[in-house]
């Protein structure tokens, strides 16, 4: 999986997302996190899933600090 960041954009394997597309309400953020986690974790080992969950926890903290 390749990923690069440019300004407010994140591009990973040809899929681009901007920070402005992150929903502001907690329920939608939870749904988005679940979809991202599912796509990242499919076919991964338990250790790799633990790393993804740690990444999502860090991302959640960043979202709280910078977007709310």
C-alpha positions as YAML, in Angstrom:
chain: A
units: angstrom
residues:
- id: 1
  name: UNK
  ca: [0.00, 0.00, 0.00]
- id: 2
  name: UNK
  ca: [1.49, 3.32, -1.02]
- id: 3
  name: UNK
  ca: [0.56, 6.58, 0.61]
- id: 4
  name: UNK
  ca: [1.63, 10.18, 0.18]
- id: 5
  name: UNK
  ca: [0.54, 13.43, 1.77]
- id: 6
  name: UNK
  ca: [0.45, 16.78, 0.04]
- id: 7
  name: UNK
  ca: [-0.92, 19.80, 1.90]
- id: 8
  name: UNK
  ca: [-4.39, 18.88, 3.11]
- id: 9
  name: UNK
  ca: [-4.68, 15.91, 0.78]
- id: 10
  name: UNK
  ca: [-3.94, 12.26, 1.44]
- id: 11
  name: UNK
  ca: [-3.53, 9.89, -1.48]
- id: 12
  name: UNK
  ca: [-3.28, 6.13, -1.00]
- id: 13
  name: UNK
  ca: [-3.28, 3.60, -3.84]
- id: 14
  name: UNK
  ca: [-4.93, 6.05, -6.23]
- id: 15
  name: UNK
  ca: [-7.67, 7.12, -3.80]
- id: 16
  name: UNK
  ca: [-7.50, 10.74, -2.72]
- id: 17
  name: UNK
  ca: [-9.21, 12.32, 0.29]
- id: 18
  name: UNK
  ca: [-9.08, 15.83, 1.66]
- id: 19
  name: UNK
  ca: [-9.46, 16.83, 5.28]
- id: 20
  name: UNK
  ca: [-12.62, 18.72, 4.32]
- id: 21
  name: UNK
  ca: [-14.36, 15.41, 3.49]
- id: 22
  name: UNK
  ca: [-14.13, 14.22, 7.11]
- id: 23
  name: UNK
  ca: [-17.62, 14.53, 8.61]
- id: 24
  name: UNK
  ca: [-18.13, 16.80, 11.59]
- id: 25
  name: UNK
  ca: [-20.68, 14.75, 13.53]
- id: 26
  name: UNK
  ca: [-19.40, 11.90, 15.75]
- id: 27
  name: UNK
  ca: [-21.68, 9.21, 14.31]
- id: 28
  name: UNK
  ca: [-20.50, 9.85, 10.75]
- id: 29
  name: UNK
  ca: [-16.89, 9.98, 11.94]
- id: 30
  name: UNK
  ca: [-17.40, 6.57, 13.56]
- id: 31
  name: UNK
  ca: [-18.85, 5.15, 10.34]
- id: 32
  name: UNK
  ca: [-15.95, 6.59, 8.34]
- id: 33
  name: UNK
  ca: [-13.43, 5.12, 10.80]
- id: 34
  name: UNK
  ca: [-15.12, 1.72, 10.52]
- id: 35
  name: UNK
  ca: [-14.96, 1.78, 6.73]
- id: 36
  name: UNK
  ca: [-11.31, 2.83, 6.78]
- id: 37
  name: UNK
  ca: [-10.46, 0.17, 9.38]
- id: 38
  name: UNK
  ca: [-12.24, -2.51, 7.35]
- id: 39
  name: UNK
  ca: [-10.37, -1.60, 4.18]
- id: 40
  name: UNK
  ca: [-7.01, -1.44, 5.98]
- id: 41
  name: UNK
  ca: [-7.51, -4.65, 8.01]
- id: 42
  name: UNK
  ca: [-8.89, -7.02, 5.38]
- id: 43
  name: UNK
  ca: [-6.44, -9.91, 5.02]
- id: 44
  name: UNK
  ca: [-4.06, -8.65, 7.72]
- id: 45
  name: UNK
  ca: [-2.56, -10.48, 10.71]
- id: 46
  name: UNK
  ca: [-3.47, -9.63, 14.32]
- id: 47
  name: UNK
  ca: [-0.25, -7.64, 14.75]
- id: 48
  name: UNK
  ca: [-0.93, -5.61, 11.61]
- id: 49
  name: UNK
  ca: [-4.50, -4.94, 12.79]
- id: 50
  name: UNK
  ca: [-3.16, -3.75, 16.16]
- id: 51
  name: UNK
  ca: [-0.90, -1.30, 14.31]
- id: 52
  name: UNK
  ca: [-3.87, -0.03, 12.28]
- id: 53
  name: UNK
  ca: [-5.94, 0.45, 15.44]
- id: 54
  name: UNK
  ca: [-3.10, 2.40, 17.03]
- id: 55
  name: UNK
  ca: [-2.89, 4.56, 13.90]
- id: 56
  name: UNK
  ca: [-6.65, 5.20, 14.00]
- id: 57
  name: UNK
  ca: [-6.41, 6.17, 17.67]
- id: 58
  name: UNK
  ca: [-3.70, 8.71, 16.83]
- id: 59
  name: UNK
  ca: [-5.74, 9.96, 13.87]
- id: 60
  name: UNK
  ca: [-8.78, 10.37, 16.14]
- id: 61
  name: UNK
  ca: [-6.74, 12.47, 18.58]
- id: 62
  name: UNK
  ca: [-5.48, 14.63, 15.73]
- id: 63
  name: UNK
  ca: [-9.02, 15.09, 14.42]
- id: 64
  name: UNK
  ca: [-10.20, 16.18, 17.87]
- id: 65
  name: UNK
  ca: [-7.32, 18.64, 18.24]
- id: 66
  name: UNK
  ca: [-7.46, 20.19, 14.78]
- id: 67
  name: UNK
  ca: [-11.01, 19.81, 13.49]
- id: 68
  name: UNK
  ca: [-13.24, 20.34, 16.52]
...
